[in-house]
Amino acid sequence: MFLISMSSSIFVPSSQVYITRLVPAERRKRFNSMQALISSGAFITGPAVAGVLLFYLSPQ
């Protein structure tokens, strides 16, 4: 988890520069809203899927 957190703290700011350059100015508002929707959806569905897997499968 530590290595993933470290790599994301390096990757996310550097990728924002390229995203800003690639997405045209008139489409950035829609892009930002879609990115936020996907991020918040993953924040909710990820632990839910893990909980369902733990419920049906053994942790061992």
N, CA, C and O atoms as a Tripos MOL2 file, in Angstrom:
@<TRIPOS>MOLECULE
protein
  240   239    60     0     0
PROTEIN
NO_CHARGES

@<TRIPOS>ATOM
      1 N           0.8220   -1.1860    0.0000 N.3       1 MET1
      2 CA          0.0000    0.0000    0.0000 C.3       1 MET1
      3 C           0.8680    1.2530    0.0000 C.2       1 MET1
      4 O           0.5410    2.2530   -0.6390 O.2       1 MET1
      5 N           1.9700    1.1800    0.7220 N.am      2 PHE2
      6 CA          2.8610    2.3380    0.7780 C.3       2 PHE2
      7 C           3.4360    2.6630   -0.5890 C.2       2 PHE2
      8 O           3.4930    3.8300   -0.9780 O.2       2 PHE2
      9 N           3.8640    1.6400   -1.3240 N.am      3 LEU3
     10 CA          4.4320    1.8640   -2.6530 C.3       3 LEU3
     11 C           3.3880    2.3870   -3.6340 C.2       3 LEU3
     12 O           3.6960    3.2420   -4.4650 O.2       3 LEU3
     13 N           2.1640    1.8870   -3.5470 N.am      4 ILE4
     14 CA          1.0950    2.3790   -4.4110 C.3       4 ILE4
     15 C           0.8030    3.8330   -4.1000 C.2       4 ILE4
     16 O           0.6180    4.6370   -5.0140 O.2       4 ILE4
     17 N           0.7610    4.1770   -2.8420 N.am      5 SER5
     18 CA          0.5170    5.5660   -2.4500 C.3       5 SER5
     19 C           1.6400    6.4780   -2.9100 C.2       5 SER5
     20 O           1.3930    7.5940   -3.3680 O.2       5 SER5
     21 N           2.8610    6.0090   -2.7900 N.am      6 MET6
     22 CA          4.0050    6.8020   -3.2480 C.3       6 MET6
     23 C           3.9610    7.0310   -4.7530 C.2       6 MET6
     24 O           4.1810    8.1470   -5.2240 O.2       6 MET6
     25 N           3.6790    5.9820   -5.4970 N.am      7 SER7
     26 CA          3.6510    6.1280   -6.9510 C.3       7 SER7
     27 C           2.4830    6.9850   -7.4120 C.2       7 SER7
     28 O           2.6150    7.7190   -8.3910 O.2       7 SER7
     29 N           1.3500    6.9120   -6.7350 N.am      8 SER8
     30 CA          0.2260    7.7650   -7.1330 C.3       8 SER8
     31 C           0.4930    9.2250   -6.7910 C.2       8 SER8
     32 O           0.0240   10.1160   -7.4990 O.2       8 SER8
     33 N           1.2310    9.4860   -5.7290 N.am      9 SER9
     34 CA          1.5500   10.8760   -5.4040 C.3       9 SER9
     35 C           2.5180   11.4860   -6.4100 C.2       9 SER9
     36 O           2.6010   12.7080   -6.5320 O.2       9 SER9
     37 N           3.2460   10.6450   -7.1260 N.am     10 ILE10
     38 CA          4.1150   11.1350   -8.1990 C.3      10 ILE10
     39 C           3.3540   11.2080   -9.5180 C.2      10 ILE10
     40 O           3.5000   12.1740  -10.2670 O.2      10 ILE10
     41 N           2.5490   10.1970   -9.8030 N.am     11 PHE11
     42 CA          1.9000   10.1020  -11.1040 C.3      11 PHE11
     43 C           0.7570   11.0980  -11.2800 C.2      11 PHE11
     44 O           0.6440   11.7090  -12.3420 O.2      11 PHE11
     45 N          -0.0870   11.2780  -10.2760 N.am     12 VAL12
     46 CA         -1.2850   12.1100  -10.4300 C.3      12 VAL12
     47 C          -0.9440   13.5600  -10.7850 C.2      12 VAL12
     48 O          -1.5170   14.0750  -11.7450 O.2      12 VAL12
     49 N          -0.0620   14.2390  -10.0830 N.am     13 PRO13
     50 CA          0.2410   15.6240  -10.4940 C.3      13 PRO13
     51 C           0.8700   15.7240  -11.8830 C.2      13 PRO13
     52 O           0.5890   16.6630  -12.6290 O.2      13 PRO13
     53 N           1.7120   14.7650  -12.2240 N.am     14 SER14
     54 CA          2.3280   14.8420  -13.5540 C.3      14 SER14
     55 C           1.3200   14.5250  -14.6530 C.2      14 SER14
     56 O           1.4220   15.0750  -15.7490 O.2      14 SER14
     57 N           0.3610   13.6630  -14.3910 N.am     15 SER15
     58 CA         -0.6380   13.3550  -15.4170 C.3      15 SER15
     59 C          -1.6140   14.5060  -15.6070 C.2      15 SER15
     60 O          -2.1630   14.6640  -16.6970 O.2      15 SER15
     61 N          -1.8440   15.3090  -14.5820 N.am     16 GLN16
     62 CA         -2.7570   16.4440  -14.7150 C.3      16 GLN16
     63 C          -2.2560   17.4550  -15.7440 C.2      16 GLN16
     64 O          -3.0610   18.0840  -16.4310 O.2      16 GLN16
     65 N          -0.9620   17.6180  -15.8580 N.am     17 VAL17
     66 CA         -0.3890   18.5300  -16.8500 C.3      17 VAL17
     67 C          -0.7410   18.0590  -18.2560 C.2      17 VAL17
     68 O          -1.1580   18.8580  -19.0940 O.2      17 VAL17
     69 N          -0.5730   16.7640  -18.5170 N.am     18 TYR18
     70 CA         -0.8670   16.2290  -19.8380 C.3      18 TYR18
     71 C          -2.3600   16.2270  -20.1290 C.2      18 TYR18
     72 O          -2.7670   16.4900  -21.2610 O.2      18 TYR18
     73 N          -3.1780   15.9360  -19.1330 N.am     19 ILE19
     74 CA         -4.6290   15.9560  -19.3250 C.3      19 ILE19
     75 C          -5.0860   17.3620  -19.6870 C.2      19 ILE19
     76 O          -5.9270   17.5340  -20.5700 O.2      19 ILE19
     77 N          -4.5440   18.3620  -19.0170 N.am     20 THR20
     78 CA         -4.9090   19.7470  -19.3090 C.3      20 THR20
     79 C          -4.5510   20.1170  -20.7430 C.2      20 THR20
     80 O          -5.2890   20.8540  -21.3970 O.2      20 THR20
     81 N          -3.4480   19.6220  -21.2230 N.am     21 ARG21
     82 CA         -3.0400   19.9300  -22.5960 C.3      21 ARG21
     83 C          -3.8540   19.1510  -23.6290 C.2      21 ARG21
     84 O          -4.1070   19.6590  -24.7210 O.2      21 ARG21
     85 N          -4.2630   17.9340  -23.2990 N.am     22 LEU22
     86 CA         -4.9550   17.0930  -24.2740 C.3      22 LEU22
     87 C          -6.4450   17.3990  -24.3910 C.2      22 LEU22
     88 O          -7.0080   17.2890  -25.4800 O.2      22 LEU22
     89 N          -7.0880   17.7780  -23.3030 N.am     23 VAL23
     90 CA         -8.5210   18.0550  -23.3350 C.3      23 VAL23
     91 C          -8.7240   19.5040  -23.7620 C.2      23 VAL23
     92 O          -8.1720   20.4160  -23.1460 O.2      23 VAL23
     93 N          -9.5150   19.7210  -24.8170 N.am     24 PRO24
     94 CA         -9.7570   21.0990  -25.2620 C.3      24 PRO24
     95 C         -10.4680   21.9160  -24.1830 C.2      24 PRO24
     96 O         -11.1910   21.3620  -23.3560 O.2      24 PRO24
     97 N         -10.2630   23.2130  -24.1950 N.am     25 ALA25
     98 CA        -10.7930   24.0900  -23.1460 C.3      25 ALA25
     99 C         -12.3060   24.0130  -23.0440 C.2      25 ALA25
    100 O         -12.8430   24.0830  -21.9380 O.2      25 ALA25
    101 N         -13.0080   23.8710  -24.1530 N.am     26 GLU26
    102 CA        -14.4760   23.8410  -24.1040 C.3      26 GLU26
    103 C         -15.0310   22.5170  -23.5840 C.2      26 GLU26
    104 O         -16.2180   22.4390  -23.2700 O.2      26 GLU26
    105 N         -14.2080   21.4800  -23.4870 N.am     27 ARG27
    106 CA        -14.6720   20.1800  -22.9960 C.3      27 ARG27
    107 C         -14.1430   19.8470  -21.6020 C.2      27 ARG27
    108 O         -14.4310   18.7660  -21.0880 O.2      27 ARG27
    109 N         -13.3910   20.7270  -20.9890 N.am     28 ARG28
    110 CA        -12.7810   20.4310  -19.6780 C.3      28 ARG28
    111 C         -13.8080   20.3130  -18.5690 C.2      28 ARG28
    112 O         -13.6490   19.4860  -17.6710 O.2      28 ARG28
    113 N         -14.8550   21.1170  -18.6120 N.am     29 LYS29
    114 CA        -15.8610   21.0470  -17.5560 C.3      29 LYS29
    115 C         -16.5360   19.6750  -17.5590 C.2      29 LYS29
    116 O         -16.7330   19.0720  -16.5040 O.2      29 LYS29
    117 N         -16.8900   19.1840  -18.7530 N.am     30 ARG30
    118 CA        -17.5020   17.8580  -18.8480 C.3      30 ARG30
    119 C         -16.5060   16.7690  -18.4500 C.2      30 ARG30
    120 O         -16.8720   15.8160  -17.7620 O.2      30 ARG30
    121 N         -15.2660   16.9010  -18.8740 N.am     31 PHE31
    122 CA        -14.2510   15.9180  -18.5220 C.3      31 PHE31
    123 C         -14.0500   15.8530  -17.0130 C.2      31 PHE31
    124 O         -13.9670   14.7650  -16.4440 O.2      31 PHE31
    125 N         -13.9720   17.0070  -16.3650 N.am     32 ASN32
    126 CA        -13.7810   17.0350  -14.9110 C.3      32 ASN32
    127 C         -14.9550   16.4000  -14.1830 C.2      32 ASN32
    128 O         -14.7620   15.6890  -13.1970 O.2      32 ASN32
    129 N         -16.1740   16.6520  -14.6610 N.am     33 SER33
    130 CA        -17.3370   16.0640  -14.0010 C.3      33 SER33
    131 C         -17.3680   14.5480  -14.1850 C.2      33 SER33
    132 O         -17.7180   13.8170  -13.2590 O.2      33 SER33
    133 N         -17.0030   14.0730  -15.3790 N.am     34 MET34
    134 CA        -16.9810   12.6270  -15.5990 C.3      34 MET34
    135 C         -15.8800   11.9550  -14.7750 C.2      34 MET34
    136 O         -16.0750   10.8630  -14.2420 O.2      34 MET34
    137 N         -14.7380   12.6060  -14.6750 N.am     35 GLN35
    138 CA        -13.6440   12.0530  -13.8810 C.3      35 GLN35
    139 C         -14.0130   11.9920  -12.4000 C.2      35 GLN35
    140 O         -13.6810   11.0220  -11.7180 O.2      35 GLN35
    141 N         -14.6920   13.0130  -11.9040 N.am     36 ALA36
    142 CA        -15.1230   13.0150  -10.5030 C.3      36 ALA36
    143 C         -16.1700   11.9350  -10.2570 C.2      36 ALA36
    144 O         -16.1540   11.2820   -9.2140 O.2      36 ALA36
    145 N         -17.0790   11.7420  -11.2100 N.am     37 LEU37
    146 CA        -18.1020   10.7040  -11.0740 C.3      37 LEU37
    147 C         -17.4760    9.3180  -11.0250 C.2      37 LEU37
    148 O         -17.8740    8.4850  -10.2120 O.2      37 LEU37
    149 N         -16.5080    9.0700  -11.8810 N.am     38 ILE38
    150 CA        -15.8390    7.7660  -11.9060 C.3      38 ILE38
    151 C         -15.0320    7.5500  -10.6270 C.2      38 ILE38
    152 O         -15.0250    6.4470  -10.0810 O.2      38 ILE38
    153 N         -14.3560    8.5860  -10.1500 N.am     39 SER39
    154 CA        -13.5620    8.4570   -8.9250 C.3      39 SER39
    155 C         -14.4360    8.1780   -7.7170 C.2      39 SER39
    156 O         -14.1240    7.2990   -6.9130 O.2      39 SER39
    157 N         -15.5260    8.9180   -7.5830 N.am     40 SER40
    158 CA        -16.3900    8.7000   -6.4200 C.3      40 SER40
    159 C         -17.1250    7.3750   -6.5320 C.2      40 SER40
    160 O         -17.3910    6.7290   -5.5190 O.2      40 SER40
    161 N         -17.4580    6.9630   -7.7470 N.am     41 GLY41
    162 CA        -18.0930    5.6580   -7.9240 C.3      41 GLY41
    163 C         -17.1620    4.5280   -7.5520 C.2      41 GLY41
    164 O         -17.5870    3.5520   -6.9340 O.2      41 GLY41
    165 N         -15.9000    4.6440   -7.9170 N.am     42 ALA42
    166 CA        -14.9230    3.6200   -7.5580 C.3      42 ALA42
    167 C         -14.6760    3.6030   -6.0580 C.2      42 ALA42
    168 O         -14.3990    2.5510   -5.4820 O.2      42 ALA42
    169 N         -14.7750    4.7700   -5.4230 N.am     43 PHE43
    170 CA        -14.5870    4.8470   -3.9740 C.3      43 PHE43
    171 C         -15.6810    4.0820   -3.2450 C.2      43 PHE43
    172 O         -15.4460    3.5430   -2.1640 O.2      43 PHE43
    173 N         -16.8730    4.0310   -3.8260 N.am     44 ILE44
    174 CA        -17.9970    3.3280   -3.1920 C.3      44 ILE44
    175 C         -18.0400    1.8620   -3.6080 C.2      44 ILE44
    176 O         -18.2220    0.9840   -2.7640 O.2      44 ILE44
    177 N         -17.8740    1.5890   -4.8960 N.am     45 THR45
    178 CA        -18.0450    0.2080   -5.3640 C.3      45 THR45
    179 C         -16.8570   -0.6900   -5.0340 C.2      45 THR45
    180 O         -17.0360   -1.9010   -4.9100 O.2      45 THR45
    181 N         -15.6680   -0.1500   -4.8880 N.am     46 GLY46
    182 CA        -14.5070   -0.9780   -4.5630 C.3      46 GLY46
    183 C         -14.6550   -1.7150   -3.2400 C.2      46 GLY46
    184 O         -14.5360   -2.9400   -3.2110 O.2      46 GLY46
    185 N         -14.9120   -1.0060   -2.1420 N.am     47 PRO47
    186 CA        -15.1190   -1.7140   -0.8770 C.3      47 PRO47
    187 C         -16.3630   -2.6020   -0.8740 C.2      47 PRO47
    188 O         -16.3940   -3.6210   -0.1830 O.2      47 PRO47
    189 N         -17.3890   -2.2220   -1.6400 N.am     48 ALA48
    190 CA        -18.5870   -3.0560   -1.7090 C.3      48 ALA48
    191 C         -18.2780   -4.3940   -2.3760 C.2      48 ALA48
    192 O         -18.7330   -5.4390   -1.9110 O.2      48 ALA48
    193 N         -17.5170   -4.3670   -3.4490 N.am     49 VAL49
    194 CA        -17.1280   -5.6140   -4.1260 C.3      49 VAL49
    195 C         -16.2440   -6.4540   -3.2100 C.2      49 VAL49
    196 O         -16.4010   -7.6740   -3.1520 O.2      49 VAL49
    197 N         -15.3290   -5.8250   -2.5030 N.am     50 ALA50
    198 CA        -14.4740   -6.5600   -1.5670 C.3      50 ALA50
    199 C         -15.3070   -7.1990   -0.4620 C.2      50 ALA50
    200 O         -15.0370   -8.3310   -0.0610 O.2      50 ALA50
    201 N         -16.3110   -6.4890    0.0320 N.am     51 GLY51
    202 CA        -17.1870   -7.0520    1.0630 C.3      51 GLY51
    203 C         -17.9760   -8.2310    0.5630 C.2      51 GLY51
    204 O         -18.1310   -9.2150    1.2860 O.2      51 GLY51
    205 N         -18.4860   -8.1640   -0.6600 N.am     52 VAL52
    206 CA        -19.2310   -9.2910   -1.2340 C.3      52 VAL52
    207 C         -18.3090  -10.4970   -1.4230 C.2      52 VAL52
    208 O         -18.7000  -11.6310   -1.1440 O.2      52 VAL52
    209 N         -17.1010  -10.2520   -1.8920 N.am     53 LEU53
    210 CA        -16.1570  -11.3670   -2.0550 C.3      53 LEU53
    211 C         -15.8150  -12.0090   -0.7240 C.2      53 LEU53
    212 O         -15.7370  -13.2340   -0.6320 O.2      53 LEU53
    213 N         -15.6120  -11.2090    0.3010 N.am     54 LEU54
    214 CA        -15.3280  -11.7750    1.6280 C.3      54 LEU54
    215 C         -16.5270  -12.5150    2.1980 C.2      54 LEU54
    216 O         -16.3700  -13.4920    2.9300 O.2      54 LEU54
    217 N         -17.7180  -12.0510    1.8640 N.am     55 PHE55
    218 CA        -18.9240  -12.7130    2.3650 C.3      55 PHE55
    219 C         -19.0890  -14.0960    1.7460 C.2      55 PHE55
    220 O         -19.4440  -15.0500    2.4380 O.2      55 PHE55
    221 N         -18.8330  -14.2060    0.4470 N.am     56 TYR56
    222 CA        -19.0530  -15.4760   -0.2440 C.3      56 TYR56
    223 C         -17.8380  -16.3930   -0.2640 C.2      56 TYR56
    224 O         -17.9860  -17.6080   -0.3930 O.2      56 TYR56
    225 N         -16.6510  -15.8370   -0.1390 N.am     57 LEU57
    226 CA        -15.4390  -16.6480   -0.1830 C.3      57 LEU57
    227 C         -14.7320  -16.6020    1.1710 C.2      57 LEU57
    228 O         -14.9390  -15.6780    1.9580 O.2      57 LEU57
    229 N         -13.9370  -17.5580    1.4200 N.am     58 SER58
    230 CA        -13.1920  -17.6150    2.6750 C.3      58 SER58
    231 C         -11.9670  -16.7050    2.5940 C.2      58 SER58
    232 O         -11.3200  -16.6390    1.5490 O.2      58 SER58
    233 N         -11.6390  -16.0030    3.6830 N.am     59 PRO59
    234 CA        -10.4210  -15.1790    3.6680 C.3      59 PRO59
    235 C          -9.1340  -16.0120    3.5500 C.2      59 PRO59
    236 O          -8.1010  -15.4850    3.1360 O.2      59 PRO59
    237 N          -9.1820  -17.2970    3.9040 N.am     60 GLN60
    238 CA         -8.0040  -18.1410    3.7920 C.3      60 GLN60
    239 C          -7.8620  -18.5440    2.3610 C.2      60 GLN60
    240 O          -6.9280  -19.2670    2.0130 O.2      60 GLN60
@<TRIPOS>BOND
     1     1     2 1
     2     2     3 1
     3     3     4 2
     4     3     5 am
     5     5     6 1
     6     6     7 1
     7     7     8 2
     8     7     9 am
     9     9    10 1
    10    10    11 1
    11    11    12 2
    12    11    13 am
    13    13    14 1
    14    14    15 1
    15    15    16 2
    16    15    17 am
    17    17    18 1
    18    18    19 1
    19    19    20 2
    20    19    21 am
    21    21    22 1
    22    22    23 1
    23    23    24 2
    24    23    25 am
    25    25    26 1
    26    26    27 1
    27    27    28 2
    28    27    29 am
    29    29    30 1
    30    30    31 1
    31    31    32 2
    32    31    33 am
    33    33    34 1
    34    34    35 1
    35    35    36 2
    36    35    37 am
    37    37    38 1
    38    38    39 1
    39    39    40 2
    40    39    41 am
    41    41    42 1
    42    42    43 1
    43    43    44 2
    44    43    45 am
    45    45    46 1
    46    46    47 1
    47    47    48 2
    48    47    49 am
    49    49    50 1
    50    50    51 1
    51    51    52 2
    52    51    53 am
    53    53    54 1
    54    54    55 1
    55    55    56 2
    56    55    57 am
    57    57    58 1
    58    58    59 1
    59    59    60 2
    60    59    61 am
    61    61    62 1
    62    62    63 1
    63    63    64 2
    64    63    65 am
    65    65    66 1
    66    66    67 1
    67    67    68 2
    68    67    69 am
    69    69    70 1
    70    70    71 1
    71    71    72 2
    72    71    73 am
    73    73    74 1
    74    74    75 1
    75    75    76 2
    76    75    77 am
    77    77    78 1
    78    78    79 1
    79    79    80 2
    80    79    81 am
    81    81    82 1
    82    82    83 1
    83    83    84 2
    84    83    85 am
    85    85    86 1
    86    86    87 1
    87    87    88 2
    88    87    89 am
    89    89    90 1
    90    90    91 1
    91    91    92 2
    92    91    93 am
    93    93    94 1
    94    94    95 1
    95    95    96 2
    96    95    97 am
    97    97    98 1
    98    98    99 1
    99    99   100 2
   100    99   101 am
   101   101   102 1
   102   102   103 1
   103   103   104 2
   104   103   105 am
   105   105   106 1
   106   106   107 1
   107   107   108 2
   108   107   109 am
   109   109   110 1
   110   110   111 1
   111   111   112 2
   112   111   113 am
   113   113   114 1
   114   114   115 1
   115   115   116 2
   116   115   117 am
   117   117   118 1
   118   118   119 1
   119   119   120 2
   120   119   121 am
   121   121   122 1
   122   122   123 1
   123   123   124 2
   124   123   125 am
   125   125   126 1
   126   126   127 1
   127   127   128 2
   128   127   129 am
   129   129   130 1
   130   130   131 1
   131   131   132 2
   132   131   133 am
   133   133   134 1
   134   134   135 1
   135   135   136 2
   136   135   137 am
   137   137   138 1
   138   138   139 1
   139   139   140 2
   140   139   141 am
   141   141   142 1
   142   142   143 1
   143   143   144 2
   144   143   145 am
   145   145   146 1
   146   146   147 1
   147   147   148 2
   148   147   149 am
   149   149   150 1
   150   150   151 1
   151   151   152 2
   152   151   153 am
   153   153   154 1
   154   154   155 1
   155   155   156 2
   156   155   157 am
   157   157   158 1
   158   158   159 1
   159   159   160 2
   160   159   161 am
   161   161   162 1
   162   162   163 1
   163   163   164 2
   164   163   165 am
   165   165   166 1
   166   166   167 1
   167   167   168 2
   168   167   169 am
   169   169   170 1
   170   170   171 1
   171   171   172 2
   172   171   173 am
   173   173   174 1
   174   174   175 1
   175   175   176 2
   176   175   177 am
   177   177   178 1
   178   178   179 1
   179   179   180 2
   180   179   181 am
   181   181   182 1
   182   182   183 1
   183   183   184 2
   184   183   185 am
   185   185   186 1
   186   186   187 1
   187   187   188 2
   188   187   189 am
   189   189   190 1
   190   190   191 1
   191   191   192 2
   192   191   193 am
   193   193   194 1
   194   194   195 1
   195   195   196 2
   196   195   197 am
   197   197   198 1
   198   198   199 1
   199   199   200 2
   200   199   201 am
   201   201   202 1
   202   202   203 1
   203   203   204 2
   204   203   205 am
   205   205   206 1
   206   206   207 1
   207   207   208 2
   208   207   209 am
   209   209   210 1
   210   210   211 1
   211   211   212 2
   212   211   213 am
   213   213   214 1
   214   214   215 1
   215   215   216 2
   216   215   217 am
   217   217   218 1
   218   218   219 1
   219   219   220 2
   220   219   221 am
   221   221   222 1
   222   222   223 1
   223   223   224 2
   224   223   225 am
   225   225   226 1
   226   226   227 1
   227   227   228 2
   228   227   229 am
   229   229   230 1
   230   230   231 1
   231   231   232 2
   232   231   233 am
   233   233   234 1
   234   234   235 1
   235   235   236 2
   236   235   237 am
   237   237   238 1
   238   238   239 1
   239   239   240 2
@<TRIPOS>SUBSTRUCTURE
     1 MET1         2 RESIDUE 1 A MET
     2 PHE2         6 RESIDUE 1 A PHE
     3 LEU3        10 RESIDUE 1 A LEU
     4 ILE4        14 RESIDUE 1 A ILE
     5 SER5        18 RESIDUE 1 A SER
     6 MET6        22 RESIDUE 1 A MET
     7 SER7        26 RESIDUE 1 A SER
     8 SER8        30 RESIDUE 1 A SER
     9 SER9        34 RESIDUE 1 A SER
    10 ILE10       38 RESIDUE 1 A ILE
    11 PHE11       42 RESIDUE 1 A PHE
    12 VAL12       46 RESIDUE 1 A VAL
    13 PRO13       50 RESIDUE 1 A PRO
    14 SER14       54 RESIDUE 1 A SER
    15 SER15       58 RESIDUE 1 A SER
    16 GLN16       62 RESIDUE 1 A GLN
    17 VAL17       66 RESIDUE 1 A VAL
    18 TYR18       70 RESIDUE 1 A TYR
    19 ILE19       74 RESIDUE 1 A ILE
    20 THR20       78 RESIDUE 1 A THR
    21 ARG21       82 RESIDUE 1 A ARG
    22 LEU22       86 RESIDUE 1 A LEU
    23 VAL23       90 RESIDUE 1 A VAL
    24 PRO24       94 RESIDUE 1 A PRO
    25 ALA25       98 RESIDUE 1 A ALA
    26 GLU26      102 RESIDUE 1 A GLU
    27 ARG27      106 RESIDUE 1 A ARG
    28 ARG28      110 RESIDUE 1 A ARG
    29 LYS29      114 RESIDUE 1 A LYS
    30 ARG30      118 RESIDUE 1 A ARG
    31 PHE31      122 RESIDUE 1 A PHE
    32 ASN32      126 RESIDUE 1 A ASN
    33 SER33      130 RESIDUE 1 A SER
    34 MET34      134 RESIDUE 1 A MET
    35 GLN35      138 RESIDUE 1 A GLN
    36 ALA36      142 RESIDUE 1 A ALA
    37 LEU37      146 RESIDUE 1 A LEU
    38 ILE38      150 RESIDUE 1 A ILE
    39 SER39      154 RESIDUE 1 A SER
    40 SER40      158 RESIDUE 1 A SER
    41 GLY41      162 RESIDUE 1 A GLY
    42 ALA42      166 RESIDUE 1 A ALA
    43 PHE43      170 RESIDUE 1 A PHE
    44 ILE44      174 RESIDUE 1 A ILE
    45 THR45      178 RESIDUE 1 A THR
    46 GLY46      182 RESIDUE 1 A GLY
    47 PRO47      186 RESIDUE 1 A PRO
    48 ALA48      190 RESIDUE 1 A ALA
    49 VAL49      194 RESIDUE 1 A VAL
    50 ALA50      198 RESIDUE 1 A ALA
    51 GLY51      202 RESIDUE 1 A GLY
    52 VAL52      206 RESIDUE 1 A VAL
    53 LEU53      210 RESIDUE 1 A LEU
    54 LEU54      214 RESIDUE 1 A LEU
    55 PHE55      218 RESIDUE 1 A PHE
    56 TYR56      222 RESIDUE 1 A TYR
    57 LEU57      226 RESIDUE 1 A LEU
    58 SER58      230 RESIDUE 1 A SER
    59 PRO59      234 RESIDUE 1 A PRO
    60 GLN60      238 RESIDUE 1 A GLN
